[in-house]
């Protein structure tokens, strides 16, 4: 069964990069540009994993993570945060909000593939 990944990032370039990196694999990759769109998409069909950018206009990636962690239907959903901000404080804020993994941009294709595989494997073993 194909696993569905949701990318939440206000930069369409990042959507395209992630789709290109994951194209050889069997994931279905959907992408949205805002937290509001992400919540609509998740309510329509629960993804297997969410990849979310930390900094976006309006509601941020941290806001989305908090909302998902407080919802019984999504609190166990694997969450990968990407950010150009890589200070210890930013990483701690992401962890405190509830992300499962944090990657600082720029990321490599190998880093992204490995982290997604790890998160999905952990989801299956729970």
N, C-alpha and C positions, 0 to 999 in steps of 0.2 A: 504494500500500500504506500502510495506517495505521501510523504510528509509535507505539510504546509508550513511555510515560514512567512512571517509578516515583518516587513521592513518599515520602520517609522522614522523618516528623516525628511527635513524640509528641503534638502538638496537633492534634486533629481539625479545629478551625477553620481551620487553615492548609491542610489537605487540601481543604476545601470552597472556600476562596478560590482556590486554584490551579485546581481543577476548573472553577470558574465563569469564571475568566479565560481558560482554554484551551478551553472548551466550543464557542465559535464556530469553532474550528480543527478539524482532522481528527485530532487526537491521541487515542489511547486512554490515559487517565490512571488508573493503579492507585495505591493508597495503603496504606501500612503504618505502624505506630506504633513499631517498634523495629528495631534492627540485625538481630536474629535473624530477624524476619519478612522483612526485606529480603533477607537471604541466602537464605532459603527461596524467596522469589519469584524472585530472580535465577537460582537453580539450576533452577527449573521452566521459566522462559522468560526469556531474556536481553532486557532492555529496550534501547531505542535511546538512552536518556539517563536518568540518575538525578539527582533533585533531593533534596538531603539537608540537614536542619537540623544545625547544628553542635553544639548542646547538647541532649542527651537524657539521661534517667536510664539508669544502667548503661553499656553501650557507647555511645560518642558518635558523632557524625557523622564526626569525624576518624578514629576507630577503623575505621568502615566504609570510608572512603576508603583507608586503608592496606591493609586486607584485600583490597579490590578491585584495588588497584594491584599487589599481590604475586601475584595469581592470573593465570596466562597467558590464561585465557578472558575475563577482565574488565579486564585492564590498559589496554586502549585505550578502554574505555567512557567516554563524555563524562559528567563529573560537575560539577554546579552546586551550590554550597553556599550556603545561606541562613542568616543569623544576625542576632540582635539585638545581638550584640557586634561592634562595627565598629572596634576599635582596630587600629592598624598591626600590632601583635603578633599579633592574632587572624587578620588577613588573611594575614600571613606564615606562620603555623602551618598555615593551610588550604592555601596554595600549596605549602608544603614537604611536606605529606601527599600532595599530588597532585591537588588539584581543578583543573578547567579554568577555572572562573569562580567569583566570590564576589559575592553581593549582600547588602548590609546591609538588614535590616528596619527600618522598614516599606518594602516595595517597591510600585511601581505596576504595574498591569497591563501597561503599555507596556514597562517595564523587563524584566519577566519574559518577555513574548512575544519581545522583541528578542533577549535573551540566549539563549533556547532556540533560536530560529531560527539564530543565529550558531553555536552549538555543533553543531547538527545539520548545518549547511552545511559546517562544518570537517570533520566526521566523513565526509561524502560525498566531500570532496576529497582525503582521505588515501589 
